[in-house]
Structures are given as C-alpha cells and as structure tokens.
Amino acid sequence: MNAIDVTGARTPEAAEVISGARERIDALDDRIIGLIQERIAVSAVVQEARITSGGRRVNLSREMEILGHYSAALGKPGTALAMTLLELCRGRI
C-alpha cells in the first residue's frame, strides 16, 4: 500500500504532508497521554491528603474551577474533556 492509499490524499505531495503531520500528531498524543497519567498520579496525592485530613475525596468547587478553565479555553468540547479528565483522576462519584 502506498502513501496515497494510506492517507486518502490524491497527490504524492499531499500524501507526504499528511504523513508528516500524522507523525507529529502521534507524538503529541503520546505526550498528552503521559501528561494525563501524571495528572492522575498528582490527583491521587491530593485526594489522599484530603481524605487523611478528614476531608472528602472530591472538592466540587475545585472541579467547577477546572470545568470553567477548560470551557473558557476550548468551548463546549473543553467541558466534555474536563469531565473526562476529572473522571479519570477521581473515578465516578
């Protein structure tokens, strides 16, 4: 299978651009996944400290701040992304 078949491009030039961009996207995705894993670990530290001190596992006002931050930066899809991140970091409540 050649690059044109794999990319859906109609010219070799476009196929080359698409292939290069996809490599960059794959590298970015790897970095994003790593950052999410790091965020999960840091969130676990926060939750443990909160619970150990007698607090609740989840701080809803903080979660609202996070939702607002993502929404302001990315619009409605940002809110959905933040909800997914919060779920990954704290589990379902």
Buried (B, 14 or more C-beta within 10 A) or exposed (E): EEEBEEBEBEEEEBBBEBBEEEEEEEEEEEEEEEEBEEBEEEBEEBBEEBEEEEEEEBBEEEBEEBBEEBBEEEEEEBBBBBBEBBEEBBEEE
